[in-house]
């Protein structure tokens, strides 16, 4: 029997879908790229990046594949135009010294391509090893020329082809920290501290929040936290990343760099002292919770001496304890078991990440592998799905195998009724990227600012832009 293809139900049309009265094949009814919001974003980004940058990106992507319709000439804009803009922006951000990485995106039908139906996570394995400001490496990633690092299963996959939708991520850490203000409470905190926070590079997120980027003094390290400085105020520091404009959000909205303050338009301001102090204070507070890790004096145990519960599993993460993969998975299961499989996981993921980064580690894989968004999102989703499947069952316990890297030897854990996780053999986290490299056809590329972008762009950016071969 052949493979069974599962058909996805069609999504509703966006509320601002543009007319489809032009000659040519109309985009899917649910396309997020043929909307008023998308057209406004395309026009704005061409004007702010400059025609030359966008034309160069279009040439780079067009020359690596079989896409014979040039930027702006298609009857209806779609993934190709979006990828041109995210590549052009990635190169502009890299010129400003930021490390970037390609993320999953939204396909032409409005579905996210990443694990958990996410358009926020980096493509491929070990994204932190790929995040770069090297121009050639960035271009190769968007063109699909190369392979991702080895994944958890010991496999290497080709970069996603240049036809696959790409959002843009900016890596944090080093001298870059981002403050993420989310929801009404986060924006209220931003308003209350507006005079204390210097003007800097900033953007509006797809959900209506704000990101402010700051530089840290040499030698200062800040970890990722969620709602610890204040409700709705997250910190993205070492090992973190943000989604950056002009990325497309699942709502159909775009991440938008605020006017005049994109990375290529102004310098990133120095982080204020009070922000550094508060961010470091919450990191230390998190560290103090694990003060008994080395001796095990803070471990919760049942009558058989086995550990259980979210915080107890956190304390067993690391070399010299239970390794990484098994206690990470067990902690996620414990969280969903206690809070429900439909509970929000943002806070839990950041607590896991903090525990991983602070855990004893012999070779740095805690940072390069286990603290990455790709690994954590995948592992947490496996735990969520398992708890969801088991919520209607009445199993007694959970057998947790040794770490996937055999870091805990052949040890297995069994939790009992005091730890309400059902019996399960934890699967290995897998990289789901299966993109293939694209071939080159060397065609010339033209940038048409008429067509779906609107004739009014002639005045702002010029009517035509012809680019010869590389």
N, C-alpha and C positions, 0 to 999 in steps of 0.2 A: 504494500500500500504506500502511495506517495505521501509526501508531507502535507499535513492539513494546514491551510492558511486561515488564521482567525481574522475575520473581517471586523474592523472597528466601526462602531456606529458613527454616522455622520454628525458633525458638530453643527450647532446653529450658526447662521450667518452673523457676522459682527454687526452691531447696530449702525455703524458708519461705513458700511460697504459702499465702494464707489460703483458708478454705473459700468455696465459691461456691454456697451454698444459699439465698441471698436472692432475692426476687422482682426481676426485671430482667435485662437482658442481661449475662451474665458477661463479665469482661474477658478479653482474649486470654490464652492459657495461659502465655505468656512475659512478661506484664506486670510491670514492676519496681515498679509503684505499688500492687499488691495483694499485699503481702508483710508479714510481721511487722515487718521492719525499717522499711518505709515507714509502717506504722501507728504504731510507736513514735516515729518522727520527727515525724509530724503532731501527735500529742498533745503532744510535748515543745515543739515550736515554737509552738503555740497558747498553751501555758502561759507560755513565756518571752517571747514577743512581746506577749502580751495579746490578749484577744478583740477589743478595739476595732480594733487594727491589722489583724488578719486579716480582720475583717468589712469594713473599709474597702477592703482590697485586693480582696476578693471582689466588692464592689459596683462597683469601678472596672472590673474585667474583665468582669463579667456585663453591665454596662450598655452595653458596646461591641459586643456580638455576639448570637448566637442561642442561647447556652447557657442553656436554661431550667431547668436543675437547679441549685439553689443549693449553695454550699459545705456539705458535710456531709450533704446530703439525698440525694445519689445512692446507689444501692444499693451501688455499688463505686467507690472513689476512683480517679482517673486523672490525666491531665495537668492538667486544670483546677485541681484542688486543689493540685497541685505549684506551678503558676504563681502561685496566690494567695499561697502561702508565700514563694516567691522574691521576688515584688514587695513583700510586707510587709517582708521582711528588707532588701531593697534600700533602701526608704525609711527604715528604722531606721538602717542604716549611713550613709546620706546625712546624716541628722540628726546623726550623730557626726562628720561632716566628711569621710568617705571618698567617693571617686569610684567609681561603680559602672557596670557595663555588662552588658547581657543576653548570655548565651552560648547556644550550641546546647545541646540537651538530649537526653534519651532518649524515643523515642516509646512509644506504648502497647504495642508489640510487643517492646520492649527493644533497638531499634536506635538508635544515635546518629545525629543528623541532620546533623552537620558534616562537613567535608572530612576524609578519612582515617578516617571513621567515628568522629569525635571528638565528645565532649560537653563539651570544655574550651575551645573557641575561640569568640571573640566572633562574633556574627551580623553580617553585612554588611561593607562596606568601611570602612577608616579608623576602626577602633574607638577609637583613642586620641583622635580628635576628638570622639567621642560620649561617652566616659567622663565622668561628671558627678556632682555632688551636688545638682543642681538638681531639685527635686521634680517640677515640671511636665514636664521633659524625660524623667525616668525613667518617669513614668506613660505618656507618649506612646509610649515604646519598648515597654513591655509591652502596651499596648493595640493596637499596630500602626498608629498614626496618624502617618504621615510616611514619609520616604524616607531611605535610607542615603546617605552621601556618594558621590561618583562613584568607580567602581571602575577597575581597570587598563585595562579595555576602553572607558572613557569613558561607561559606562552608570550610571544610577541606578535602584536597585530599591526597591520598596516595603518598608517594615518587614514582617517576618514577622507574620502575623496573630496575634491574641491566643490562638488555639487551638494554636499551635505551641509545643512544649515549650521552656521556658527555664530554664537554670541561671543562676547568679549569679556575676559576676566582680567583683573589686575591683582597681582600677588602682593600681600602685605608682609610686614616683617622687615628685618634689617633696620633701615632708618625711616620706614614708612608705617604709619598707623592710621587707621580709618575709624572715625566715630560714626556709627549707624544709628540714626534716630528714626524709630519705627512706630507707627500708630499715633493716636492722639496724645498719649502720655509722653512718648518720646519727643514729639514735636513741641509739646508744652515745656519740657525740660530745656530744649534748644532755645525756645523763646525766652525762658527765664534766665538763661546764661549767655544770651546773645552778646552782651558787652564784654564778657570774659573770653569769648572764643574769637580769635583773630579771623579776618577774612582770608580765605584760602581757596584752593581748588575744591569744587563741590559739584554734586549732581543731585537731581531728583530721581528717586527710584521708580520702578514700574508700579509699585503699590502706593506711591505718594509719599514715601519717606525721604530722608536726606542722608547723603554721605558727605562728610567733610574729611579731606585728606590733610595730614600734618607730617612734618619731619621731626624725627627724634634726635636728641643729642647723641654723639658718639658714645657707645658703650651702654646705652639704655635699652633694655629689652622689655617689651610689653606683650603679654599673652592674650589670647582670645577670651572674651567673656561675654555672657548674654544676660542683660538686665541686672547686672550686679552693681554698676555705678548708680543706676536708677532704672526703674521700670521703663522698658522701651528704648533703652540706651545700650547698644552693644559695641564692643571694641573688637576690631580686627587687627591683630598684630602678628606675631611670629606664627607661621604655618597656616595663615588664613588667606582668603581672597574675597574680592567683591565682584559682583557683576557690574559692568560699566557700559555707559552709553556708547553706541546706539543700540544696545541689546534689546531684544524683544521679550517682554514679560508674558506670562501665561494669560494675563487678562487682555492682551492685545495692546496694552500700553507700552511705551518705550522708556528705557532709562535715558535721561536727557541731561547733558552737561549744562549747568546753569549759564546764562548768558555772560560771556566774557571771562569765565573762570574755568575753562577746560584746561587740562594739563599743558597743552601747547599754547595757551593764551595767557597764562600767568604762572608765577612761581608758587610752589607749595610752601605755605607758611610754617614756621616753627611751632611745635606743639606748646601750648601754654603750660606753665609749671603746675598749676592746680590739676590739670587733666592728667599729666604724667603721674602725679602723686596719687590721685584717686585710682587710676588704672593699676598702678603697682600695688596699692593697698588691697584691692580686691583679689589680685593674684596671690598675695601673701596669705590672705584669709583662706583662700581655697587650698593653699599648700598646707596650712596648719591643720586642716581636717585629716591630712594623711600623715600626721606626725608619728603615728605608731606603726608605720609600714614596715620598718626594718625589723622590729621585734615581734610584730603581730599582736601587740597588746590591745589594739583597738578593733580587732576582727570580731565580728559577730559570729557565733557558732551555735549549732544546734546540739542536741544531746549526744550525737555521734562525733562531734568535733569538726563537722564540715561548716564552711562559711556559707552565708546566704545573705540576700538583700543587696540593693543597688550600691550603697556606700561601702558595704563590706567587700563586694566584688571589685570596686575601684581600688581598694587597698591592696589587692593581690595582683595588680597589673605590674609587670616589669620583670626583668631578669633577676634571678634570685628568689622570685616568688612563683607565680603561676604562668609567667610568660605574658603574651599580649592578646592573641586572637581569642582564646577561650574565655578569659575573664571579661573582655570587652563585650563579647556576645552574651555572656551570662548576665552582665550588668544591664544591657539593653532589654533582655527578656524580663529581668526583675522589674525594671521601670514600667514596661507595658503591662506586666502582670498586676502591678500595684495600682497603676493609673488608668488602665484600659488601653486597648489597642488603637483607639481613635484619639488618644491624647497627643498634644503637641510635643514634638521631640526636640525643639530648638535648644532649650535649656539643657536637656539631657546630653545632646551631642557636644555642647561646649564643655560640660563637666567631664565627659569622657575624654575630650581632646586635652583638657588641662591635666587630667590624671595621666594620660599617655605621655605628654611632653615632660612631665615632672617625674616620671617613673625611671628607675635605674635601667640603663640600656647600654649594652656592650659595644654596639656598632652603629648607632645613629638611626636604625630603622624605625625607631619610634616616631621620629620626625619625618623621615622620607617616605614612610609607608602608612603606618597606623594612624597618624594624626591628620592624614589628608582627607579632604571632603569626599573624594571618590570612594575611598575605603569605608569611612564612617557612614556615609549615606547608604551604601550598599548593605553593610552589616546591620545597621539599625533597621533598615527596611525588611531584611530577612527575619529579624527578631519580631518586628511588628506583625508580619504576615503569619508567623508561627503562632504567636499568642492569639491573633484573631481567629485562626483556624481551630485553636484548642479551647476557646472560651466557652464553647457549648459542650465540651467533653469533661470528664471527671477523672483525669489521670492523676496519679499520686506524686510523681517526682520527675526530675530532669537529670539525665546523665550528660555531663559536659565533658567532651573529649579533650585531649591535650591540645596545646596550641598547634595551629596549622603548620608552624615551622618546627614542630617538635621541641619547642623551647621549654616545655614543662615535662619533658620525658614522656613516660607512659601513664602519668597520673590521670585519673578521671575523678570527677567530682559527682556526687549525688546529693541533690537537695531533697528535702523531705516536706511534709505537709506544712512545716513552718515557713517554707519558701515556696509559694504557690506557682511554680513553673512546671509545666508538663514535660513528660519524657521526650527527649529529642536528641538527635545526633546533629550537632551544628554543622551546616554546610560551609565549604570554603567560600569566601567572598570572591566573586569573579569579575573581571573586567569585561564589560559587554560590548566593547568597541569592536566592530568587524568591518570597518571601512577599508576600501582598497585604494591603492595608488592610482592616479590618473595618468594618461598618456598625453604627450604634447602634440599640437598641430601647428604651432608657430604662426597663427593667423594675426593679421593686423587688427587693431582694436580702435573703435571710435566711441567717443563719449557724446551721446546726444542729450542735450539738456531740454529738448522739446519732448513730445510724446507724453508718457504718463506722468512726467514730472511737471508738466504744465508749461505753456508758452511764456508765462511771466518770468520764468527762470532765465530767459534769454538776456534780459536786462541786467540781472544780478550776476550771472556766471558766464555769459557768452552762449551763442546759439549752438555752436559745434566745436568739438575738440577731437582732432584726429591724432592718434598716437601710432607711430611706426613700430615695427618689431623690436624686441630687445636685442 
